[in-house]
Amino acid sequence: MIRRAAHADRKSRECDILGAIAMSKETVVAFIGAPYDGAATLGWPGARYGPDEVRKHLAWMRMRVQEGRIYWVDQDRIVAWRAEQLVDAGDAAIVPHDLMATLAAVRSKTASETAAGRVPAVIGGDDSILFPAVAGVHDAVAGSLGIVHLDAHLDLLDESPAQGRYSQSSGMRRALELPRVDARRSVQVGTRSFNFPSSKRFIDEIGLTELPAARVAQHGLDWTLARIGEAVAGADHVFLSVDLDVLDPAHAPGVGWHEPGGLTSRQLLDLVVAMAPTVRGFALNELNPMTDARAQSSILAANLVFQFAVAAAQSSGAEGARPLS
């Protein structure tokens, strides 16, 4: 009885949690690789190897599909899902020595997949990739766009002599400058440690919502999802971006930099699953196989992508789903 009640509560959280129109059961997620870490101006390079590592570990879950259905053990139910609903769209045309050409290539490929009716899942790469991933969706859809940004860091640096304007520290700042991205309908989750006072002033000026990791730990998942829903309410579309360092280093050692006090892997999985049915685009960046421990972070990243793809196909009209009251 306890397990069934928890399952019903989880389902009510995941359906239409962002107040947008849920995707259909025929949703197709397009995996777009962005194997680039030339903008990793701080921390450790190596995120260029992320997309292929995720592809390799996705095979462990894809093999579980039988006759268009899969047993979703986390939720103790069988759901309709076909392997063709997660397609590998290949890598964007990365130019290792040219940041701007790389950003343009990721933006173009993301826009093409979005315009074709698929949900882009852009897998980096360092977190400079956040900007072109959002920009590609922005270019392909009409209306306003809110961003849910899960990250240890703010990524709101305008520019600096050492990093320029388009580094891993500026992806969110550049995305917020897009004409139809609405900062007042965007939110950052899991942020922590210390940053520049100028960043706090910028946050307050533009009306960006902050949900630091400490508040997530204090108030729990339901509170966090409710605050996210309030923040993005009114946006025509929502983009979900995950920098893997939003997790505590104990859960994901294979990232570009370690910040203590982050989310747990269970929290992140549940957040992604809850939001997946109503987001229009997804990015996962900063997986760094070069600093990983026995593929721990790569396996987690692949699980995030697969859970996102399965959850995205479970709309409020899907079997077993129940809309928010």
C-alpha positions as CSV (number, residue, x, y, z in Angstrom):
1,M,0.0,0.0,0.0
2,I,2.8,2.4,0.9
3,R,4.6,1.6,-2.4
4,R,1.4,2.2,-4.5
5,A,0.7,5.5,-2.8
6,A,4.2,6.7,-3.4
7,H,3.9,5.7,-7.0
8,A,0.7,7.7,-7.5
9,D,2.3,10.7,-5.8
10,R,5.3,10.4,-8.1
11,K,3.1,10.2,-11.2
12,S,1.2,13.3,-10.1
13,R,4.5,15.2,-9.8
14,E,5.8,14.2,-13.2
15,C,2.7,15.0,-15.4
16,D,2.5,18.6,-16.5
17,I,4.7,19.7,-13.6
18,L,5.8,22.8,-15.6
19,G,2.3,23.7,-16.7
20,A,3.1,23.2,-20.4
21,I,1.6,20.9,-22.9
22,A,2.8,17.4,-22.4
23,M,4.5,15.5,-25.2
24,S,2.7,12.5,-26.8
25,K,3.5,8.8,-26.4
26,E,5.1,9.0,-29.8
27,T,7.7,11.6,-28.7
28,V,11.1,11.0,-30.4
29,V,14.2,12.2,-28.6
30,A,17.2,13.0,-30.9
31,F,20.6,12.4,-29.3
32,I,23.0,15.1,-30.6
33,G,26.6,14.8,-29.7
34,A,28.7,17.9,-29.0
35,P,32.2,16.5,-28.3
36,Y,33.9,19.8,-27.6
37,D,35.8,21.1,-24.6
38,G,37.7,24.0,-26.1
39,A,35.8,26.4,-23.9
40,A,36.8,24.7,-20.7
41,T,38.9,27.6,-19.6
42,L,38.6,26.7,-15.9
43,G,38.8,23.2,-14.4
44,W,39.7,20.1,-16.2
45,P,39.3,19.4,-19.9
46,G,38.1,16.0,-21.2
47,A,34.4,16.5,-21.7
48,R,34.9,16.0,-25.5
49,Y,34.8,12.3,-24.7
50,G,31.4,12.5,-23.0
51,P,29.0,11.8,-25.9
52,D,30.6,8.5,-27.0
53,E,30.8,7.3,-23.4
54,V,27.1,8.0,-23.0
55,R,26.3,6.2,-26.2
56,K,28.2,3.1,-25.0
57,H,26.4,2.9,-21.7
58,L,23.0,3.5,-23.2
59,A,23.2,0.0,-24.7
60,W,22.7,-1.5,-21.2
61,M,19.2,0.0,-21.0
62,R,18.2,-0.1,-24.6
63,M,18.5,-3.9,-24.6
64,R,15.6,-4.1,-22.1
65,V,12.9,-3.1,-24.5
66,Q,10.6,-6.0,-25.6
67,E,7.8,-5.6,-28.2
68,G,7.5,-1.9,-27.7
69,R,7.4,-2.0,-23.9
70,I,9.9,-1.7,-21.1
71,Y,9.6,-2.4,-17.3
72,W,10.4,0.8,-15.6
73,V,11.6,-0.6,-12.3
74,D,11.9,2.8,-10.5
75,Q,8.1,3.1,-10.9
76,D,7.2,-0.6,-10.8
77,R,5.2,-0.5,-14.0
78,I,5.5,-1.5,-17.7
79,V,5.3,1.4,-20.0
80,A,5.0,1.7,-23.8
81,W,8.3,2.7,-25.3
82,R,10.1,1.8,-28.5
83,A,13.8,1.9,-29.1
84,E,13.1,4.2,-32.1
85,Q,12.0,6.9,-29.7
86,L,15.6,7.6,-28.9
87,V,17.5,8.1,-32.1
88,D,21.1,8.9,-32.5
89,A,21.3,12.0,-34.7
90,G,25.1,11.9,-34.8
91,D,27.5,14.6,-33.7
92,A,27.3,18.3,-34.6
93,A,30.1,19.4,-36.9
94,I,32.5,20.3,-34.2
95,V,35.6,22.4,-35.2
96,P,38.1,21.7,-32.4
97,H,40.2,24.9,-32.9
98,D,37.2,27.2,-33.6
99,L,34.8,28.0,-30.7
100,M,32.4,30.1,-32.7
101,A,32.1,27.7,-35.6
102,T,31.4,24.9,-33.1
103,L,28.7,26.9,-31.3
104,A,27.1,27.7,-34.7
105,A,27.2,24.0,-35.7
106,V,25.5,22.8,-32.5
107,R,22.9,25.6,-32.8
108,S,22.1,24.6,-36.4
109,K,21.8,20.9,-35.7
110,T,19.7,21.4,-32.7
111,A,17.4,23.7,-34.6
112,S,17.0,21.1,-37.4
113,E,16.1,18.3,-35.1
114,T,13.6,20.6,-33.2
115,A,12.0,21.8,-36.4
116,A,11.6,18.1,-37.5
117,G,9.4,17.6,-34.5
118,R,11.9,15.7,-32.3
119,V,13.0,16.7,-28.8
120,P,16.8,17.4,-29.0
121,A,19.0,15.9,-26.3
122,V,22.3,17.7,-26.7
123,I,25.1,15.8,-25.0
124,G,28.4,17.7,-24.5
125,G,31.0,18.7,-24.1
126,D,31.7,21.5,-21.8
127,D,29.0,23.8,-20.6
128,S,29.6,26.5,-23.3
129,I,27.3,24.1,-25.2
130,L,24.3,25.2,-23.1
131,F,24.0,28.4,-25.2
132,P,23.8,26.9,-28.7
133,A,21.5,24.1,-27.4
134,V,19.0,26.6,-26.1
135,A,19.5,28.8,-29.2
136,G,18.7,26.0,-31.5
137,V,15.4,25.3,-29.8
138,H,14.8,29.1,-29.7
139,D,15.3,29.3,-33.4
140,A,12.9,26.5,-34.2
141,V,9.9,27.4,-32.1
142,A,7.6,30.4,-31.7
143,G,6.8,32.0,-28.4
144,S,8.7,32.4,-25.2
145,L,11.2,30.1,-23.7
146,G,12.1,29.4,-20.1
147,I,15.2,27.7,-18.9
148,V,15.6,25.2,-16.0
149,H,19.3,25.2,-15.4
150,L,20.6,22.5,-13.0
151,D,24.2,23.4,-12.2
152,A,26.7,23.9,-9.4
153,H,27.7,27.2,-11.0
154,L,25.9,30.2,-12.2
155,D,27.5,30.4,-15.7
156,L,26.5,34.1,-15.8
157,L,29.9,35.7,-16.5
158,D,29.5,38.4,-19.1
159,E,33.1,38.3,-20.3
160,S,36.7,38.4,-19.0
161,P,40.1,38.8,-20.6
162,A,40.9,35.2,-19.6
163,Q,37.7,33.5,-20.8
164,G,36.1,35.8,-23.4
165,R,32.3,35.9,-23.8
166,Y,31.4,32.3,-24.8
167,S,33.3,30.1,-22.4
168,Q,31.8,27.4,-20.1
169,S,31.3,30.2,-17.5
170,S,29.0,32.3,-19.8
171,G,26.6,29.8,-21.4
172,M,23.6,30.8,-19.3
173,R,24.3,34.5,-19.7
174,R,24.4,34.2,-23.5
175,A,21.2,32.1,-23.5
176,L,19.4,34.6,-21.4
177,E,20.2,37.3,-24.0
178,L,18.2,35.5,-26.8
179,P,15.2,37.6,-27.8
180,R,12.4,35.2,-26.6
181,V,14.2,33.7,-23.6
182,D,12.4,35.0,-20.5
183,A,14.7,35.4,-17.5
184,R,11.7,35.9,-15.2
185,R,10.5,32.4,-16.3
186,S,13.8,30.7,-15.8
187,V,15.4,29.1,-12.8
188,Q,18.8,27.8,-11.6
189,V,18.8,24.7,-9.3
190,G,21.6,23.2,-7.3
191,T,23.9,26.2,-7.3
192,R,26.4,26.5,-4.4
193,S,29.7,27.7,-3.0
194,F,30.7,31.3,-3.8
195,N,30.6,33.7,-6.8
196,F,30.9,37.3,-7.8
197,P,28.7,40.0,-6.2
198,S,28.1,41.3,-9.8
199,S,26.4,38.0,-10.6
200,K,24.0,38.4,-7.7
201,R,23.2,41.9,-8.8
202,F,22.6,40.6,-12.3
203,I,20.3,37.8,-11.0
204,D,18.2,40.4,-9.1
205,E,18.1,42.8,-12.0
206,I,16.7,40.3,-14.5
207,G,14.4,38.4,-12.1
208,L,16.1,35.0,-12.4
209,T,15.1,32.5,-9.7
210,E,17.8,30.8,-7.7
211,L,17.2,27.5,-5.8
212,P,20.6,26.7,-4.3
213,A,21.5,23.1,-3.4
214,A,21.2,23.9,0.3
215,R,17.6,24.9,-0.1
216,V,16.8,21.8,-2.1
217,A,18.4,19.7,0.7
218,Q,16.4,21.6,3.3
219,H,13.0,21.5,1.7
220,G,13.0,18.4,-0.4
221,L,12.0,17.3,-3.9
222,D,8.3,18.2,-3.9
223,W,9.1,21.8,-2.7
224,T,11.8,22.1,-5.4
225,L,9.5,21.0,-8.2
226,A,6.8,23.3,-7.0
227,R,9.2,26.3,-7.0
228,I,10.4,25.3,-10.5
229,G,6.8,25.2,-11.7
230,E,6.1,28.6,-10.3
231,A,9.2,30.0,-11.9
232,V,8.5,28.8,-15.4
233,A,4.7,29.3,-15.4
234,G,3.6,31.2,-18.4
235,A,6.5,30.2,-20.7
236,D,5.4,28.8,-24.0
237,H,8.3,26.3,-24.0
238,V,10.8,25.1,-21.4
239,F,14.4,24.0,-21.9
240,L,16.0,21.7,-19.4
241,S,19.8,21.9,-19.0
242,V,21.9,19.7,-16.7
243,D,25.5,20.3,-15.9
244,L,26.6,17.1,-14.3
245,D,28.5,18.9,-11.6
246,V,25.1,19.9,-10.1
247,L,25.7,16.5,-8.3
248,D,27.8,16.2,-5.3
249,P,31.3,14.8,-6.3
250,A,30.6,11.7,-4.3
251,H,27.9,10.9,-6.9
252,A,29.7,12.2,-10.0
253,P,33.5,12.4,-9.8
254,G,33.8,12.6,-13.6
255,V,33.0,16.3,-14.2
256,G,35.0,19.4,-15.0
257,W,35.2,20.7,-11.4
258,H,34.2,19.5,-8.0
259,E,31.9,21.6,-5.7
260,P,31.0,19.9,-2.4
261,G,27.4,19.9,-1.2
262,G,25.5,19.0,-4.3
263,L,22.4,17.0,-5.2
264,T,22.3,13.2,-5.0
265,S,21.9,11.1,-8.0
266,R,18.4,10.1,-6.8
267,Q,17.4,13.7,-6.6
268,L,18.6,14.5,-10.1
269,L,17.0,11.5,-11.7
270,D,13.7,12.3,-10.1
271,L,13.9,16.0,-11.1
272,V,14.7,15.0,-14.8
273,V,11.9,12.4,-14.9
274,A,9.4,14.8,-13.4
275,M,10.1,17.6,-15.9
276,A,10.7,15.5,-19.0
277,P,7.1,15.1,-20.3
278,T,6.8,18.9,-20.8
279,V,10.2,20.2,-21.9
280,R,11.0,21.1,-25.5
281,G,14.7,20.5,-25.3
282,F,17.4,18.9,-23.1
283,A,21.1,19.3,-22.6
284,L,23.6,17.3,-20.5
285,N,27.1,18.8,-20.3
286,E,30.3,18.5,-18.4
287,L,30.6,14.7,-18.2
288,N,34.4,14.2,-18.1
289,P,35.4,10.6,-18.6
290,M,39.1,11.6,-18.0
291,T,38.3,12.3,-14.3
292,D,35.8,9.6,-13.8
293,A,36.1,6.6,-11.4
294,R,35.3,3.3,-13.1
295,A,32.7,4.9,-15.4
296,Q,30.6,5.9,-12.5
297,S,29.6,9.3,-13.9
298,S,29.3,8.0,-17.5
299,I,26.8,5.3,-16.4
300,L,24.9,7.9,-14.5
301,A,24.8,10.3,-17.5
302,A,23.5,7.5,-19.7
303,N,20.8,6.7,-17.2
304,L,19.8,10.4,-17.1
305,V,19.4,10.4,-20.9
306,F,17.5,7.2,-21.0
307,Q,15.2,8.1,-18.1
308,F,14.6,11.5,-19.9
309,A,13.7,9.7,-23.2
310,V,11.3,7.3,-21.5
311,A,9.7,9.9,-19.3
312,A,9.3,12.3,-22.2
313,A,7.0,9.8,-23.9
314,Q,4.8,9.4,-20.8
315,S,2.3,12.3,-21.2
316,S,-0.8,13.0,-19.1
317,G,-2.8,11.0,-21.6
318,A,-0.4,8.0,-21.4
319,E,-1.4,4.7,-19.7
320,G,-1.1,4.9,-16.0
321,A,-0.5,8.7,-15.8
322,R,-2.5,11.0,-13.7
323,P,-2.5,14.8,-14.2
324,L,-1.8,17.3,-11.4
325,S,-4.9,18.5,-9.6
